[in-house]
Amino acid sequence: MTSFRESAAFLKECHLRAGVRAAFAASAMWLSSAAGAADTFLPDSQGAAQSCLDASSSSISVRYDDQDRHFYAESGERFFAGELRFGSGVSSAEDRAQLAFIESGEDLEAVPLGPVNRWGLVPAWIIRTDEHGSSLLQAELLGEGGALFAPQHSSGRCAHILRGLERDARKADVGLWRENAPQVVFSTEAPKTFNGMSGYYVIARGRVVSLGKTRTTRYLNFGNYWKTDFTATLKVSDEEAFNAALAQSGWDVDALTGRAVELRGTVQEKDGPHIALHHPEQLVVLESAPLN
């Protein structure tokens, strides 16, 4: 296991490979996730690496296996590229194709993001180094339209950069965003369009009609009839974390009634379509906060 402090310093001096460099250049300056927010920054290669990788962490040498699309350490630990999901309707063959530019057996580095999951896999940032330098695999895939941003650990500037790369790929109509690709963005105003999407990770956009609260759960209602309309929920115990994230763009959960928002998560059929929010970056407001 090697110290990642040296790797982080090296990343600062490196450029991303040509395709990813273009993706970052295309997003030279963009507003942070809430439309019209005041903070702007340049999501370049250094910004992506330095914002998402903790210099105090350690990296582990891994190799990619193109048969099961996982990353293996000599110790036997298995890793997967965290913070990503492939789109709805993507077959295993297409899923594998998204990672086709990684050679089986290629030397890579994994920086663990969290504990092992129930399948014995550890979520991780994956770093690859080639003749062009070093890059973050997640940034490459998002910039090329190869995956959806699925935050479970990232926050702040890191999340903004990854979300921006996804947005740029969508504007460029590449990968998952190409014409005739399976739908991954849905309107909460059309709950029937979620039919058949249970278990798939999607992006949902719409306006919050009302808020509800019980002792344990906050409800974001996107219609007046909860039996058929779209609903999102978050735990009351998580509300402080959501408010802290929303505050970066001038919002809090209590102020969301009537506001246009973007959610991302796994669709469940719970009366109407439903997404459970577990991480603050699953929810962003798509309009500017009112001036005081």
Secondary structure, DSSP 8 states (H G I E B T S, - for coil): -EEHHHHHHHHHH----HHHHHHHHHTSSEE-TTTT-S-EE---HHHHHHHHS-TTSEEEEEEEETTTTEEEETTS-EEEETTEE--TT--HHHHHHHTTTS-TT-EEEEEE-S---TTSEEEEEEEEEETTEEEEHHHHHHHTT-SEE--SS--HHHHHHHHHHHHHHHHTT-GGGSTT----EEETT-GGGGTT-TT-EEEEEEE--EEEE-SSEEEEESSS-TTTS-EEEEEGGGHHHHHHHHGGGT--GGG-TT-EEEEEEEEEESSSEEEEE-SGGGEEESS-----
